[in-house]
Amino acid sequence: MTSPRDDSKPALRRVLRASRPDEAGQIAQSAEIRTHLLEWLRHREEKVIASFFALPGEALLLPLMVELPQFRWVLPRITGDGLMEFHHVDPGLKDIVTGPYGISEPTPESPVCPLEEVEIFLCPGIAFTRSGKRLGRGKGFYDRALAQADPEAVRVAVCYREQVHPELPTEEHDARMHCLATADGVAECSRS
């Protein structure tokens, strides 16, 4: 359902966080997700990929940067309230600092990648649907960034099996995903 302001989202986020797999399950599924993304990315023509530093409950993707050095990898850095930008990083993750919210991020001196140059966004979230709906953590960082990105950029939801749900509440500004990457593979989102 789309509503101007859905006040049920904070409660829903708490319930969904509790349904994530345990630590061993997260490690195992992260490895499977990386295997599927590795194969999927090898066949892509795009060259600039945005990944992320995993927070608790998010798939661990950073080894892909070492396994696929032919791509130019960028990672997010918080720049203000609700704002983030992406920076080019070395696959060895030199010059990484702890930013707001305790999240690792590139240093401010790392080269900035304009959002319109990112061709694939690997996107975290609390929950997704097979039709491409995404429920983030509630600060709107990805929704704002994706709204400014090239509309042709591929948005890939990256999540554990337990984070895929039949339906989620969305708002007009919520960015839709094009593909869903789970431990079961990478699939295009249905638009039904």
SULSUL-V803330 format. One record per pair of residues at least 12 apart in sequence whose ideal C-beta (glycine too) atoms are under 6 Angstrom apart, sorted by the first residue. I is the first residue (numbers start at 0). J is the second residue. Records with the same first field share a line. If there is no record, write none. Layout:
I = J, J
//
This chain:
0 = 168
1 = 169
5 = 168
12 = 125
15 = 125, 126
18 = 161
19 = 56, 161
20 = 159, 161
28 = 159, 182
29 = 58, 59
31 = 182
32 = 58, 180, 182
33 = 63
35 = 184, 185
36 = 180
37 = 66
39 = 185
40 = 67
45 = 118, 119
46 = 70, 71
47 = 71, 116, 117, 118
48 = 70, 72, 119
49 = 73, 85, 117, 120
50 = 121
51 = 123
52 = 102, 103
57 = 123
58 = 157
64 = 90
65 = 90
68 = 90
72 = 88
73 = 85, 87, 112
74 = 88, 105
76 = 104, 105
77 = 98, 99
81 = 138, 139
83 = 140, 144
84 = 111
85 = 112
86 = 105, 109, 111
87 = 110, 112
88 = 105
94 = 106, 109
114 = 147, 148
115 = 149
117 = 148, 152
118 = 152
119 = 153
120 = 152, 154
121 = 155, 157
122 = 141, 154, 156
126 = 162, 164, 167
127 = 156, 158, 163
128 = 164, 167
129 = 189
130 = 188, 189
131 = 175, 176, 188
132 = 167, 169
133 = 156, 176
134 = 167
142 = 172, 173, 174
145 = 174
153 = 177
154 = 176, 177
155 = 178, 180
156 = 176, 179
157 = 180
160 = 181, 182
176 = 188
//
